Amino acid sequence: MSTTTIRLPDELKERVAKAAAAAGISPHGFIVEAVAAKAAEAEARQAFEALARQRLEEFERSGKAIALADMRRYMQDKAAGRATTRPKSRKLAL
């Protein structure tokens, strides 16, 4: 494991110490968890954006999509536990 030094303003260091104490962990552990959470957030965002780009490219290639009203009805049925079939994509008139 490597070591990284960070400089925290005194006010932030105090906040970290209080939050860590409340969580029952060391300030070091609190900072490590915070950095890991932020890295996971960034990775999830990157994956989301990659999927969005992929789906946009597919839409631009095929011209097919699912109408919002059809998708809304499908999602509402799913959320209510009703049996439903997934709406079909179709060419949209642009």
Residue frames relative to the residue before (quaternion, step in Angstrom):
aa qw qx qy qz dx dy dz
M 1.0000 0.0000 0.0000 0.0000 0.00 0.00 0.00
S 0.3220 -0.7562 0.5388 0.1849 3.54 -0.91 0.93
T 0.3922 -0.6957 0.5540 0.2350 3.53 -1.32 0.32
T 0.0622 -0.7660 0.6395 0.0194 3.51 -1.05 0.87
T 0.2392 -0.7640 0.5840 0.1342 3.55 -0.94 0.87
I 0.0312 -0.7771 0.6283 0.0214 3.54 -0.95 0.90
R 0.2901 -0.7306 0.5908 0.1816 3.52 -1.12 0.66
L 0.1107 -0.7995 0.5901 0.0192 3.53 -0.72 1.15
P 0.4927 -0.6053 0.5165 0.3523 3.56 -1.03 0.65
D 0.6400 -0.5612 0.3580 0.3838 3.59 -1.07 0.74
E 0.6507 0.5301 -0.3209 0.4388 3.58 0.94 -0.88
L 0.6724 0.4766 -0.3000 0.4804 3.59 0.96 -0.81
K 0.6163 0.5463 -0.3438 0.4513 3.58 1.02 -0.76
E 0.6481 0.5052 -0.3093 0.4787 3.58 1.02 -0.80
R 0.6474 0.5134 -0.3207 0.4632 3.58 0.96 -0.82
V 0.6388 0.5160 -0.3196 0.4728 3.58 0.99 -0.83
A 0.6520 0.5199 -0.3153 0.4531 3.58 0.90 -0.89
K 0.6712 0.4864 -0.2976 0.4736 3.61 0.92 -0.86
A 0.6706 0.4920 -0.3013 0.4663 3.58 0.90 -0.89
A 0.6440 0.5170 -0.3193 0.4647 3.58 1.00 -0.81
A 0.6440 0.5150 -0.3210 0.4659 3.59 0.94 -0.86
A 0.6583 0.5087 -0.3090 0.4609 3.58 0.96 -0.86
A 0.6975 0.4491 -0.2595 0.4944 3.58 1.12 -0.69
G 0.4506 -0.7146 0.4307 0.3176 3.57 1.28 -0.17
I 0.6151 0.5011 -0.3675 0.4853 3.57 1.11 0.66
S 0.6078 -0.5479 0.4200 0.3924 3.54 -1.28 0.21
P 0.6294 -0.5146 0.4052 0.4182 3.58 -1.22 0.35
H 0.6093 0.5482 -0.3452 0.4572 3.59 1.06 -0.75
G 0.6717 0.4980 -0.2905 0.4651 3.57 0.87 -0.97
F 0.6296 0.5386 -0.3239 0.4568 3.55 1.04 -0.83
I 0.6746 0.4884 -0.2925 0.4699 3.58 0.91 -0.93
V 0.6339 0.5231 -0.3332 0.4620 3.60 0.96 -0.83
E 0.6607 0.4961 -0.3063 0.4729 3.60 0.94 -0.88
A 0.6504 0.5183 -0.3209 0.4531 3.59 0.97 -0.81
V 0.6591 0.4907 -0.3100 0.4783 3.59 0.96 -0.84
A 0.6435 0.5163 -0.3221 0.4642 3.61 0.98 -0.83
A 0.6488 0.5103 -0.3172 0.4670 3.60 0.98 -0.83
K 0.6630 0.4970 -0.3069 0.4681 3.59 0.94 -0.85
A 0.6385 0.5112 -0.3275 0.4731 3.60 1.01 -0.75
A 0.6487 0.5081 -0.3164 0.4700 3.60 0.96 -0.83
E 0.6247 0.5371 -0.3244 0.4648 3.58 1.05 -0.79
A 0.6680 0.4931 -0.2963 0.4721 3.59 0.93 -0.90
E 0.6532 0.5079 -0.3123 0.4666 3.59 0.97 -0.83
A 0.6466 0.5084 -0.3200 0.4702 3.59 0.97 -0.82
R 0.6394 0.5233 -0.3199 0.4638 3.58 1.00 -0.80
Q 0.6506 0.5117 -0.3108 0.4672 3.58 0.97 -0.87
A 0.6506 0.5064 -0.3119 0.4723 3.60 0.98 -0.83
F 0.6342 0.5302 -0.3191 0.4635 3.58 1.01 -0.85
E 0.6823 0.4853 -0.2873 0.4651 3.57 0.89 -0.94
A 0.6268 0.5257 -0.3370 0.4660 3.60 1.04 -0.72
L 0.6530 0.4999 -0.3081 0.4783 3.58 0.97 -0.84
A 0.6392 0.5199 -0.3276 0.4624 3.59 0.97 -0.80
R 0.6465 0.5063 -0.3211 0.4718 3.61 0.96 -0.83
Q 0.6425 0.5282 -0.3142 0.4577 3.56 0.98 -0.90
R 0.6862 0.4771 -0.2861 0.4687 3.59 0.90 -0.90
L 0.6242 0.5225 -0.3416 0.4698 3.59 1.04 -0.69
E 0.6412 0.5162 -0.3226 0.4673 3.58 0.96 -0.85
E 0.6445 0.5121 -0.3180 0.4703 3.59 0.98 -0.82
F 0.6466 0.5062 -0.3199 0.4727 3.59 0.96 -0.83
E 0.6736 0.4970 -0.3019 0.4563 3.58 0.88 -0.92
R 0.6485 0.5130 -0.3081 0.4705 3.58 1.10 -0.71
S 0.8027 0.3271 -0.1487 0.4760 3.58 0.76 -1.06
G 0.3217 -0.7485 0.5146 0.2672 3.58 1.07 -0.68
K 0.5747 0.5996 -0.3688 0.4173 3.58 1.30 0.12
A 0.0905 0.7683 -0.6287 0.0795 3.52 -1.14 0.76
I 0.4300 -0.6428 0.5544 0.3074 3.54 -1.34 0.08
A 0.4796 -0.6777 0.4776 0.2874 3.55 -0.82 1.01
L 0.5913 -0.6064 0.4035 0.3463 3.57 -1.00 0.85
A 0.6550 0.5182 -0.3257 0.4431 3.61 0.89 -0.87
D 0.6529 0.5034 -0.3150 0.4702 3.60 1.01 -0.77
M 0.6716 0.4868 -0.2994 0.4715 3.57 0.95 -0.85
R 0.6248 0.5359 -0.3387 0.4557 3.58 0.99 -0.78
R 0.6571 0.5054 -0.3070 0.4676 3.58 0.90 -0.93
Y 0.6437 0.5260 -0.3082 0.4626 3.59 0.97 -0.89
M 0.6918 0.4731 -0.2836 0.4660 3.60 0.84 -0.96
Q 0.6376 0.5137 -0.3335 0.4673 3.60 1.00 -0.72
D 0.6404 0.5085 -0.3237 0.4760 3.59 0.98 -0.78
K 0.6490 0.5126 -0.3160 0.4649 3.60 0.94 -0.88
A 0.6724 0.5046 -0.2965 0.4531 3.58 0.89 -0.94
A 0.6978 0.4522 -0.2662 0.4877 3.58 1.10 -0.69
G 0.5134 -0.6696 0.4056 0.3515 3.59 1.27 -0.04
R 0.4561 0.6780 -0.4561 0.3525 3.59 1.22 0.32
A 0.5235 -0.6040 0.4957 0.3397 3.56 -1.16 0.65
T 0.1087 0.7919 -0.5888 0.1197 3.55 -0.85 0.94
T 0.3244 -0.7134 0.5767 0.2307 3.55 -1.24 0.31
R 0.5548 -0.6196 0.4470 0.3293 3.52 -1.08 0.76
P 0.4673 -0.6843 0.4708 0.3028 3.59 -0.84 0.89
K 0.4457 -0.6908 0.5113 0.2505 3.54 -1.15 0.68
S 0.4334 -0.6654 0.5313 0.2952 3.54 -1.07 0.67
R 0.0377 -0.7881 0.6144 0.0017 3.53 -1.17 0.60
K 0.6077 -0.5325 0.4318 0.4008 3.52 -1.27 0.39
L 0.2739 -0.7619 0.5655 0.1573 3.53 -0.88 0.93
A 0.4077 -0.6666 0.5628 0.2697 3.52 -1.13 0.69
L 0.1487 -0.8256 0.5410 0.0598 3.59 -0.49 1.15
